[in-house]
Amino acid sequence: MEPRPSLAETQPALTRAGHAWRYALCLAISAAVWQSVAAIEWREQRLLFVAELVLGACAYVLVHFRRRAPVPIALAIAAMSALSGVAAGPATLAAVSVATRRDPRQVITVGAANLAAAQTYTSIARLSDNDPVITTLVNIAVNAGMMGWGLYIGSRREIIWTLRTRAERAEREQELRVSQARTTERARIAREMHDVLAHRITQVSMQAGALAFRDDLDGDRLRDGLAQIQGQANDALHELRDVLGVLREDDPGTPTARPQPTYADIAALVDEARSLGLDVDFADDLDPTTPVPPATGRTVYRIVQEGITNVRKHAPGSAVAIRSSGDPRSGITVTLANPLAERHRPTGAPGAGLGLVGLRERTELRGGRLDQRTEGSAFVLEAWLPWSA
């Protein structure tokens, strides 16, 4: 339940225009009350005529400060209105102002004071056809309507404040959700960029290093090696463009991004690694008639891709064994194992050290787990994912 707002939060600021129309309304009420007795008082009770004007003027000055001490000022003006019809306008304004505060005790106190003042004024004023019963009923109805109108204004102000506060809070929450979604998308793009570029650039670095190491290549074989490097660099550029394609959602042109890799693309990834000289033993024990969900397959693809990249970086020349097994009930388990790099010269390709960190984040986001360990002289990377990640 939302807390009730304070008066400072719901009361509108009083501008010159606000003061003007309120005083104009007060003058209209004063004129309606006093006009029926003003002529008689001028002729027969000149002292009462002057007293009404003086008290009325004091009431108009005093009502200007009603927000500083609402109840005392309203009671003081109500007392003035008992002897002055001119003060009826300011008394109405002060009473309505108190009623907008929606405090039952204050509303009852000020309302009773105004009713008593109205009864007093109608009993001493030289009114024609002054029926006590009718006059009392009219005073009760007028004062009840006056206080009810103030209660309605206060309730309306509170409702407007509540709606405005909720709208502002909803807007802030929407901005927060957009910011969180943007941050999440940036993290996803960063992971994709790492997975894609690390794999391709490692291949380029290895091939370039091999060409630099060999001094017995003829021109044709050197050109073939450079062509392979160029092809890998072009593939890296294409895949980078595909990953960053999500940042061009406002581009009216034709989308250029290719479909994201799936589980079925792992075989092509392994074939490509073999064509570049890596010894890969790939065993796919999944049922080929049951398609792997795209999100799960993409995560498995990235795990295999990162594992191949790490072998090229940290254990060049080693063989890597990849095993994939599972079913819709038990999920998918993928294992990559390769000998440790003690007897092999590491490649010169630099690494950010974030590959396995990104894989672990990606796997956990899909509800799975990632484990890396050493078994004897082999490094093992094992991941499990639920089938419908």
C-alpha angles and dihedrals in degrees: 000000000000117000117250111258122243122249091251089061098048104035113091119231113261111240128185090263090050092052091046098055092042092053090046090055091048091052090051091052092046092050092049092052100040102038093077093059104025095089093047092049091048091055102036109016107033092163092055089048091056092043091054091052094047094047091044092052090050090050092052090053094044095049090061088072096045095121093059094061107002102177100041092046092047091051092047093051091045088056090051091050090058087072101024130055088192088066091056091090097052090042090056093049093048092047093049089048090055091047091056087065088067095216107147095210093049092045092051093045096049093039092053091047092052092047091051090048092050091049091049094049094048090050096053099034119094095244121166118233092011103179107185094212096048092042092052092049091048091050091049092049093046094048093045090050091047094053092041090054090053091050090051092051091049092048091048092050091051092048092050091048091049093049092047091048092049091049091050091047091048089050092050091047090049091051089049092050091049090049092049091047090049091050091048091049091049090052090049091050091048091053092047091049092050093048094047101039097040090056096047099039091049089056091049091048093049094048092046090049091050092052091049091050095049116078097168099070121120123220097268095050091045090052090049090052092048090048090055090051090050091049092051091048091050091049089051091053093048093049091046089053090050092052093048092046090093088066091061098063091130092054107112091205127101113289111255101188116115122221115283115256119268136193091275090062093063091084090057090048090053092047090051091051090050091050088056092055103266116138104229126177106194122185118183110192097171120116105259091209092063110070118220114236111259096241093049093044092050091053092049089048092054091048092053091044093052091046092054090047092051092051090053091048103041105021108027113183093025124124118240125207117206122192125183122184142152144088138234091277101048100028129230126306119192122186129189120189130179135162117267116261098245094114097036132076110242118236120253093237109123120232131206092214090231101101098096091037090056092045091052091050091047092048094048091048087059092050095257137109137236126210130186122190146148120249109188107303095344133090112222127198114189129179133181125197132179111247095242097038 
